[in-house]
Amino acid sequence: MSDYDKKLNQIKESLDKANNLRIRAEARLEQLNRQKEEILSELKELGVEPENLDSEIKKLKDEIEDLISKAEGLIPEELIKNN
């Protein structure tokens, strides 16, 4: 096999690899776009706008902490000390 044939084969293999990577990247992008749309749809069902997500998360964390504090306040102190 001549040097030209070797180089042409290497080029062909490289192009095939690059094409396979492109196909995989496009498939992954499509998958991520579908996932994004699903998430946006779920947020819409929950009545949360994507731009308000951080504040909604903070609000929910604060609410959880408040409910935990209230629950702890309902437990007699003697029971808490024994654990």
C-alpha positions as CSV (number, residue, x, y, z in Angstrom):
1,M,0.0,0.0,0.0
2,S,1.4,3.4,-1.0
3,D,1.9,6.3,1.3
4,Y,-1.0,8.0,-0.5
5,D,-3.3,5.1,0.1
6,K,-2.3,5.1,3.8
7,K,-2.9,8.8,4.1
8,L,-6.3,8.6,2.3
9,N,-7.3,5.8,4.6
10,Q,-6.3,7.7,7.7
11,I,-8.3,10.7,6.4
12,K,-11.3,8.6,5.6
13,E,-11.1,7.0,9.1
14,S,-10.8,10.5,10.7
15,L,-13.8,11.7,8.7
16,D,-15.8,8.7,9.7
17,K,-15.0,9.2,13.4
18,A,-15.8,12.9,13.1
19,N,-19.1,12.1,11.5
20,N,-20.0,9.6,14.2
21,L,-19.2,12.2,16.9
22,R,-21.4,14.7,15.1
23,I,-24.3,12.2,14.9
24,R,-24.0,11.4,18.6
25,A,-23.7,15.1,19.5
26,E,-26.9,15.9,17.5
27,A,-28.7,13.0,19.1
28,R,-27.6,14.2,22.6
29,L,-28.7,17.7,21.8
30,E,-32.1,16.5,20.6
31,Q,-32.5,14.5,23.8
32,L,-31.5,17.5,26.0
33,N,-33.9,19.8,24.1
34,R,-36.8,17.3,24.8
35,Q,-35.8,17.1,28.4
36,K,-35.7,20.9,28.6
37,E,-39.2,21.1,27.1
38,E,-40.5,18.5,29.6
39,I,-39.1,20.5,32.5
40,L,-40.5,23.7,31.2
41,S,-43.9,22.0,30.8
42,E,-43.7,20.7,34.4
43,L,-42.9,24.1,35.7
44,K,-45.8,25.6,33.8
45,E,-48.1,23.0,35.3
46,L,-46.8,24.0,38.8
47,G,-47.4,27.6,38.0
48,V,-43.7,28.5,38.2
49,E,-42.0,30.7,35.6
50,P,-38.4,29.6,34.8
51,E,-37.1,33.1,35.6
52,N,-38.6,32.8,39.1
53,L,-37.2,29.4,39.9
54,D,-34.5,30.5,42.3
55,S,-37.0,32.6,44.4
56,E,-39.5,29.7,44.3
57,I,-36.8,27.3,45.6
58,K,-35.9,29.7,48.4
59,K,-39.5,30.2,49.3
60,L,-40.0,26.4,49.5
61,K,-36.9,25.9,51.6
62,D,-38.0,28.7,54.0
63,E,-41.4,27.0,54.2
64,I,-39.8,23.6,55.0
65,E,-37.6,25.1,57.7
66,D,-40.6,26.8,59.2
67,L,-42.7,23.6,59.2
68,I,-39.8,21.7,60.8
69,S,-39.4,24.3,63.5
70,K,-43.2,24.1,64.2
71,A,-43.1,20.3,64.3
72,E,-40.1,20.4,66.7
73,G,-42.0,22.9,68.9
74,L,-44.9,20.4,69.2
75,I,-42.6,17.6,70.5
76,P,-42.1,17.7,74.3
77,E,-38.6,18.7,75.2
78,E,-38.1,15.6,77.3
79,L,-38.6,13.4,74.2
80,I,-36.1,15.4,72.2
81,K,-33.4,15.2,75.0
82,N,-33.8,11.4,75.3
83,N,-32.8,10.9,71.7
